């Protein structure tokens, strides 16, 4: 019977100790830090270890019991539930919180300042999204579908249904009454066509994604000697265009962007003979040693989704989820009606 690792409370924090302790225990249980069916330390042990009032610990345990995270077993103690609730994507939540705390620190805010600031926001209290949301992804190639789906599912708690642009009309017609997608996503080049095909009887927002070169790539390009020649290669036309455009948009003057191509041997061979530096996908990089001299510098970049597009999609999903829920007065009225029906 062990105390969960790193469990601690800060008596100086404006966040109530009960809230601090309950949230940490939820986090450890969800992340496997306390195994299912494992006994928790007793209330007395936890209170003594943490230096807090036993009554506070007892209230925390009761909160966790009400939430389905733990269960009391007569004569044995309190155990982690066999199937505790699972909030979506603990890894994504942890990464998001770390990023928020770091950005707050740059603005002179402690972690407590950030927490209290969030709690004090007026008018921005969306309900937490529960479960994994369905999103429709439309692109014109299987490679782009796979890339964008992987990027989205790594950043948001979504399940991506992939469909080729040429198959969208038939899919939309069959699913017109289903309404299972919370949003559709595609690239800017297909935005109007996707919006048009999804209009028929469906109310579904369409978000345009933008895949760009990584910031580290642009930093390396900015350090090149003046007059350098740079080329771009990738597995798909869309990927090559994305890399080329995002590099051009950086407006760096120390090199010339001489062209882009697919990672096929003939085209790639011609390009590498004209450049000093090649920015390319992982697949293209594997072919370069056979085609280029050792003097050609290779920068591997498989692109990343622009954060602004991901944030916009997150906002749409939260709003769409809230719109599907009954308002509080309506929910209360329905609950009263159900109660009267049960009593009758």
C-alpha positions in Angstrom: 0.0 0.0 0.0 1.8 3.0 -1.3 1.2 6.7 -1.3 0.8 7.9 -5.0 4.1 9.3 -6.3 4.7 13.1 -6.1 1.5 13.6 -4.2 1.7 17.0 -2.4 -0.3 20.0 -1.4 0.6 23.6 -1.0 -1.1 25.3 2.0 -0.1 28.7 0.6 -1.9 28.2 -2.7 -5.2 30.0 -3.3 -6.5 26.7 -4.7 -8.3 24.8 -1.8 -6.4 21.8 -0.5 -9.4 19.6 -1.1 -9.3 20.6 -4.8 -5.5 20.2 -5.0 -5.5 16.7 -3.5 -8.6 15.4 -5.4 -7.3 16.5 -8.8 -3.9 15.0 -8.2 -5.4 11.7 -7.2 -7.6 11.7 -10.3 -4.6 12.4 -12.4 -2.6 9.5 -10.9 -5.5 7.1 -11.2 -6.1 8.0 -14.9 -2.4 7.8 -15.7 -1.9 4.4 -14.0 0.2 5.9 -11.2 -2.2 4.0 -8.8 -3.2 0.7 -10.3 -6.8 -0.5 -10.6 -7.9 -2.4 -7.6 -5.0 -1.2 -5.6 -5.6 0.0 -2.0 -5.1 3.7 -1.2 -3.4 4.6 2.0 -5.8 5.2 4.9 -7.2 8.6 5.6 -5.1 8.8 8.7 -1.9 7.9 6.7 -2.6 10.4 3.9 -3.4 13.2 6.4 -0.2 12.5 8.3 2.0 12.2 5.3 0.7 15.4 3.7 0.2 17.3 7.0 -3.5 18.1 6.3 -6.7 17.7 8.3 -8.1 14.2 8.2 -11.6 15.6 7.6 -10.3 17.2 4.4 -8.9 13.9 3.2 -12.1 12.2 4.0 -14.0 14.7 1.9 -11.6 14.1 -1.0 -12.1 10.3 -0.8 -15.9 10.9 -0.8 -15.5 13.1 -3.9 -13.6 10.4 -5.6 -16.2 7.8 -4.6 -18.9 9.9 -6.1 -16.9 10.3 -9.3 -16.4 6.6 -9.7 -12.6 6.7 -9.1 -12.5 4.7 -5.9 -14.7 2.4 -3.9 -14.9 1.5 -0.2 -14.7 -2.2 0.7 -16.0 -3.0 4.1 -13.3 -3.9 6.6 -10.5 -3.5 3.9 -10.3 0.2 3.1 -10.6 2.3 0.0 -9.5 0.9 -3.4 -9.1 2.3 -6.9 -12.2 1.3 -8.9 -11.8 -1.6 -11.4 -13.0 0.7 -14.2 -12.4 4.3 -13.2 -13.6 7.2 -15.5 -11.2 8.1 -18.2 -11.0 11.7 -19.3 -9.7 11.9 -22.9 -6.0 12.0 -23.7 -4.2 12.5 -20.4 -0.9 13.0 -22.3 -2.4 15.8 -24.4 -3.8 17.5 -21.3 -0.5 17.3 -19.5 1.3 18.8 -22.5 -1.2 21.6 -22.8 -0.9 22.5 -19.1 2.9 22.5 -19.2 2.7 24.9 -22.2 0.2 27.2 -20.4 2.4 27.3 -17.3 5.5 28.1 -19.3 3.8 30.9 -21.3 2.4 32.2 -18.1 5.9 32.3 -16.5 7.1 34.5 -19.4 4.4 36.9 -18.4 5.4 36.9 -14.8 2.6 34.5 -13.7 3.1 31.6 -11.3 1.2 28.4 -11.7 -1.2 29.6 -9.0 -1.7 32.9 -10.8 -2.6 30.9 -14.0 -5.0 28.7 -12.1 -6.8 31.6 -10.3 -6.8 33.6 -13.5 -8.6 30.8 -15.3 -11.1 30.4 -12.5 -11.8 34.2 -12.5 -12.6 34.4 -16.2 -16.2 35.7 -16.6 -18.4 34.5 -19.5 -16.0 31.8 -20.7 -17.1 28.7 -19.0 -17.7 26.0 -21.6 -18.6 22.5 -20.4 -15.8 20.0 -20.6 -16.0 17.8 -23.7 -16.5 14.2 -22.7 -15.2 11.3 -24.7 -13.7 11.2 -28.2 -15.3 13.4 -30.9 -15.9 12.3 -34.5 -14.3 14.4 -37.2 -14.5 14.0 -41.0 -11.2 14.5 -42.9 -11.3 15.1 -46.6 -8.2 15.1 -48.9 -7.3 14.1 -52.4 -4.6 11.5 -51.6 -4.3 8.6 -49.2 -0.9 9.9 -48.0 -2.3 13.3 -47.1 -5.2 11.6 -45.3 -2.9 9.5 -43.2 -0.6 12.4 -42.4 -3.3 14.8 -41.4 -5.3 12.2 -39.4 -2.2 11.3 -37.4 -1.5 15.0 -36.7 -5.0 15.7 -35.6 -5.3 12.6 -33.3 -2.0 13.5 -31.7 -3.3 17.0 -30.8 -7.0 16.6 -30.0 -9.2 13.9 -28.5 -10.8 13.1 -31.9 -11.4 10.1 -34.0 -10.8 11.0 -37.6 -12.9 9.4 -40.4 -10.8 9.7 -43.6 -12.4 10.1 -47.0 -11.0 10.9 -50.4 -12.4 14.0 -52.0 -13.7 12.0 -55.0 -15.8 9.8 -52.6 -17.2 12.6 -50.5 -20.5 13.1 -52.4 -21.5 9.5 -52.0 -20.5 9.4 -48.3 -22.3 12.7 -47.5 -25.5 11.4 -49.2 -25.5 8.2 -47.2 -24.7 9.9 -43.9 -26.9 12.9 -44.3 -29.2 11.9 -41.5 -26.5 10.5 -39.3 -25.1 13.7 -37.9 -22.2 11.8 -36.3 -19.4 14.3 -37.3 -18.8 17.3 -35.1 -16.8 19.0 -37.9 -15.1 18.4 -41.2 -11.5 19.4 -42.0 -9.6 19.7 -45.2 -6.8 21.8 -46.7 -7.4 25.3 -48.0 -7.1 24.1 -51.6 -10.3 22.0 -51.2 -12.2 24.2 -48.7 -14.9 25.5 -51.1 -15.6 22.1 -52.7 -16.0 20.4 -49.3 -18.3 23.1 -48.0 -20.4 22.8 -51.1 -20.7 19.0 -50.9 -21.6 19.1 -47.2 -24.3 21.7 -47.6 -27.1 19.4 -48.5 -29.2 19.2 -45.4 -26.3 19.1 -43.0 -25.1 21.7 -40.5 -21.5 20.9 -40.1 -18.6 23.4 -39.8 -15.7 22.9 -42.2 -12.2 24.0 -41.0 -9.3 24.5 -43.3 -6.0 23.1 -42.1 -2.5 24.4 -42.9 0.6 22.2 -42.8 3.8 24.1 -42.6 7.6 23.6 -42.2 8.8 23.3 -38.7 10.3 26.3 -37.0 13.6 24.5 -36.5 13.9 24.1 -40.3 13.4 27.9 -40.8 16.1 28.6 -38.2 18.6 26.3 -40.0 17.8 27.9 -43.4 18.3 31.4 -41.9 21.8 30.4 -41.0 22.8 29.4 -44.5 25.6 31.3 -46.3 24.4 34.0 -48.6 23.7 32.8 -52.1 22.8 29.2 -51.1 20.4 27.3 -53.3 17.5 25.4 -51.6 15.2 22.7 -53.0 12.2 20.9 -51.6 11.1 17.3 -52.1 8.2 15.3 -50.6 6.0 12.2 -51.3 3.0 14.2 -52.5 2.4 17.4 -54.4 0.5 18.8 -51.5 3.4 18.2 -49.1 5.9 19.7 -51.4 3.7 22.8 -52.0 3.2 23.2 -48.2 6.9 23.1 -47.5 7.8 25.4 -50.4 5.1 28.0 -49.5 5.9 28.1 -45.8 9.6 28.5 -46.6 8.9 31.3 -49.1 6.6 33.0 -46.6 9.5 33.2 -44.1 10.9 35.8 -46.5 14.6 34.9 -45.9 17.0 36.6 -48.2 20.1 34.6 -47.8 19.2 31.8 -50.2 17.3 31.1 -53.4 14.4 28.6 -53.5 15.1 26.9 -56.8 12.2 24.4 -57.0 10.2 21.5 -55.6 9.5 18.0 -56.7 8.1 14.6 -55.7 10.5 12.1 -54.2 10.7 10.0 -57.3 14.2 9.1 -58.4 14.4 10.9 -61.7 12.9 14.2 -60.5 14.8 14.1 -57.2 18.0 13.3 -59.0 17.7 16.4 -61.2 16.8 18.6 -58.3 19.7 17.6 -56.0 22.2 18.5 -58.7 21.0 22.1 -58.6 20.9 22.7 -54.9 23.2 23.1 -51.9 20.5 22.2 -49.4 17.4 19.9 -49.7 14.4 20.2 -47.4 12.5 17.0 -47.7 10.4 14.3 -46.1 11.8 11.3 -44.3 11.0 9.1 -47.3 12.8 11.4 -49.7 15.8 11.7 -47.4 16.4 7.9 -47.6 16.9 8.3 -51.4 19.2 11.3 -51.4 22.5 9.5 -50.6 22.2 7.5 -53.8 21.5 10.6 -55.9 23.4 13.5 -54.4 27.0 14.4 -53.6 27.9 14.4 -49.9 28.1 18.2 -50.1 24.3 18.5 -50.3 22.9 19.2 -46.9 19.7 17.5 -46.1 17.1 18.9 -43.7 14.3 16.4 -42.9 10.9 18.0 -42.3 7.7 16.1 -42.4 5.6 19.2 -41.7 3.4 20.1 -38.8 -0.1 21.4 -38.5 -0.3 25.2 -38.0 -1.4 25.7 -34.4 -4.0 28.3 -35.2 -6.0 25.8 -37.3 -5.9 23.3 -34.5 -7.0 26.0 -32.0 -9.9 27.0 -34.3 -11.0 23.3 -34.6 -10.9 22.9 -30.8 -13.1 26.0 -30.4 -15.6 24.7 -33.0 -15.7 21.3 -31.3 -16.3 22.8 -27.8 -19.0 25.1 -29.1 -20.7 22.3 -31.1 -20.6 20.0 -28.1 -22.2 22.8 -25.9 -25.0 23.4 -28.5 -25.9 19.7 -28.4 -26.5 19.8 -24.6 -29.8 21.0 -23.2 -29.7 24.3 -21.4 -29.6 24.1 -17.6 -33.3 25.3 -17.2 -34.4 22.8 -19.8 -32.4 20.0 -18.2 -33.8 20.8 -14.8 -37.4 20.8 -16.2 -36.8 17.5 -17.9 -35.4 16.0 -14.6 -38.4 17.2 -12.6 -40.8 15.7 -15.2 -39.0 12.4 -15.1 -39.1 12.5 -11.3 -42.8 13.1 -11.3 -43.3 10.3 -13.8 -41.3 7.9 -11.7 -43.3 8.9 -8.6 -46.5 8.3 -10.4 
